[in-house]
């Protein structure tokens, strides 16, 4: 295997991503109505939202990795960096808080999210994805670690420990 290329995370998440699922079929329906221009615009916007995501390409022969934005089949915003070796994939917890304000009250919601990273030997790390559930993150990180022939380290349980 000389290189590997995989999706890391979506560019749009949450409500904008759901909006993409609404706009694309609505645009397709309007495409065959008296409003084909509006339908084409909605269809294109929905497809853009649904297909836009970040990817990571690793070339093992040249020892170079490239982070890029994948948009309608095109690679954009490319950033190439060299590396000596891939050390491991790791999970790190992140505390997230959101404050909701209204005229009469304020509420703060706190939760823990889990981030997956790829660690290179040159002190470089690449953020792969963030999920609310650690087991869901593991299901997505394990195939990546297997492809890269490396281990998964979990920092969310105190001391760093290798996950089997």
C-alpha positions as CSV (number, residue, x, y, z in Angstrom):
1,X,0.0,0.0,0.0
2,X,1.6,3.2,-1.2
3,X,-1.1,5.7,-0.2
4,X,-4.4,5.9,1.6
5,X,-7.2,8.5,1.4
6,X,-10.2,8.7,3.8
7,X,-12.9,11.0,4.9
8,X,-12.4,12.6,8.3
9,X,-15.4,14.9,9.0
10,X,-18.2,16.8,7.3
11,X,-17.8,20.5,6.5
12,X,-21.4,21.1,7.5
13,X,-22.9,19.6,10.6
14,X,-26.1,19.8,12.5
15,X,-28.9,21.9,11.0
16,X,-27.1,22.9,7.8
17,X,-26.5,19.2,7.1
18,X,-30.1,18.3,7.7
19,X,-31.1,21.3,5.5
20,X,-29.0,19.7,2.7
21,X,-31.3,16.6,2.9
22,X,-34.3,18.8,2.5
23,X,-33.0,21.1,-0.3
24,X,-31.7,18.3,-2.6
25,X,-35.0,16.4,-3.0
26,X,-37.0,19.7,-3.1
27,X,-34.7,21.0,-5.8
28,X,-35.1,17.8,-7.7
29,X,-38.9,18.1,-7.6
30,X,-38.8,21.7,-8.6
31,X,-36.5,20.9,-11.5
32,X,-39.3,19.3,-13.3
33,X,-41.9,22.0,-12.5
34,X,-42.5,25.5,-13.9
35,X,-39.6,26.7,-11.7
36,X,-36.6,24.8,-13.1
37,X,-34.1,27.5,-12.3
38,X,-35.1,27.6,-8.6
39,X,-35.1,23.8,-8.6
40,X,-31.6,23.7,-10.0
41,X,-30.3,26.2,-7.4
42,X,-31.9,24.3,-4.5
43,X,-30.6,21.0,-5.9
44,X,-27.0,22.3,-6.3
45,X,-27.1,23.9,-2.8
46,X,-28.3,20.6,-1.3
47,X,-25.7,18.5,-3.1
48,X,-23.0,21.0,-2.1
49,X,-23.9,20.7,1.6
50,X,-24.1,16.9,1.5
51,X,-20.9,16.3,-0.4
52,X,-18.6,18.8,1.2
53,X,-16.2,17.2,3.7
54,X,-12.6,17.1,4.9
55,X,-10.3,14.3,3.7
56,X,-6.8,13.1,4.6
57,X,-4.5,11.7,2.0
58,X,-1.3,9.9,3.3
59,X,1.5,9.0,0.8
60,X,3.7,6.5,2.5
61,X,6.4,6.5,-0.3
62,X,6.9,10.3,-0.2
63,X,6.2,10.5,3.5
64,X,3.7,13.3,2.9
65,X,0.2,13.8,4.2
66,X,-2.4,16.2,2.7
67,X,-5.4,17.6,4.4
68,X,-8.0,19.0,2.0
69,X,-11.6,20.0,1.5
70,X,-13.5,17.7,-0.9
71,X,-16.2,19.7,-2.8
72,X,-18.2,18.1,-5.6
73,X,-15.4,15.7,-6.4
74,X,-12.8,18.4,-6.4
75,X,-9.9,18.8,-4.0
76,X,-9.6,22.3,-2.7
77,X,-7.7,24.0,0.1
78,X,-4.8,21.5,0.1
79,X,-2.2,21.6,2.8
80,X,0.8,19.3,2.4
81,X,3.1,18.4,5.3
82,X,5.9,15.8,5.6
83,X,6.3,13.2,8.3
84,X,8.7,10.6,9.5
85,X,6.3,8.1,10.9
86,X,2.8,7.6,12.1
87,X,2.8,6.9,15.9
88,X,-0.9,6.2,16.8
89,X,-4.5,7.2,16.7
90,X,-5.9,8.7,19.9
91,X,-9.1,9.7,21.6
92,X,-9.3,12.8,23.8
93,X,-12.3,14.1,25.7
94,X,-13.3,17.7,25.4
95,X,-15.7,19.5,27.7
96,X,-18.2,21.6,25.7
97,X,-20.5,24.2,27.2
98,X,-23.3,26.2,25.6
99,X,-25.1,29.1,27.2
100,X,-28.7,29.7,26.2
101,X,-30.0,33.2,27.0
102,X,-33.5,34.6,27.1
103,X,-34.9,37.8,28.5
104,X,-35.6,36.3,31.9
105,X,-33.1,33.5,32.3
106,X,-29.9,31.9,31.3
107,X,-29.1,28.2,31.1
108,X,-25.7,26.5,30.5
109,X,-25.6,23.1,29.0
110,X,-22.3,21.1,29.5
111,X,-21.4,17.8,28.0
112,X,-18.3,15.8,27.0
113,X,-17.5,15.2,23.4
114,X,-14.7,12.9,22.1
115,X,-12.1,13.9,19.5
116,X,-10.1,11.5,17.4
117,X,-6.6,12.5,16.3
118,X,-3.8,11.0,14.2
119,X,-0.4,11.5,15.8
120,X,2.7,11.8,13.7
121,X,6.2,11.5,15.1
122,X,7.1,15.1,14.2
123,X,4.8,16.5,17.0
124,X,2.2,17.0,14.3
125,X,-1.4,15.8,14.8
126,X,-4.4,15.8,12.6
127,X,-7.9,16.1,13.9
128,X,-10.0,13.3,12.4
129,X,-13.4,13.7,13.9
130,X,-15.6,14.7,16.9
131,X,-18.5,12.6,18.1
132,X,-20.7,12.7,21.2
133,X,-20.4,9.0,21.9
134,X,-17.0,7.4,22.5
135,X,-18.1,3.9,21.2
136,X,-19.3,5.5,18.0
137,X,-16.0,7.3,17.6
138,X,-14.1,4.0,18.2
139,X,-16.2,2.3,15.5
140,X,-15.0,5.0,13.1
141,X,-11.3,5.1,14.3
142,X,-10.6,1.4,14.5
143,X,-10.7,0.8,10.7
144,X,-8.5,3.9,10.2
145,X,-6.0,2.6,12.8
146,X,-6.1,-0.9,11.1
147,X,-5.5,0.6,7.7
148,X,-2.5,2.6,9.0
149,X,-1.2,-0.4,11.0
150,X,-1.1,1.5,14.2
151,X,-2.8,1.4,17.7
152,X,-5.6,3.4,19.3
153,X,-4.7,5.2,22.5
154,X,-7.5,6.4,24.9
155,X,-6.8,9.5,26.9
156,X,-10.4,9.8,28.2
157,X,-10.0,7.4,31.1
158,X,-7.2,9.2,33.0
159,X,-3.9,7.7,32.1
160,X,-3.2,6.9,28.4
161,X,-4.0,3.3,27.7
162,X,-4.0,1.3,24.5
163,X,-7.5,0.2,23.4
164,X,-7.9,-3.4,22.3
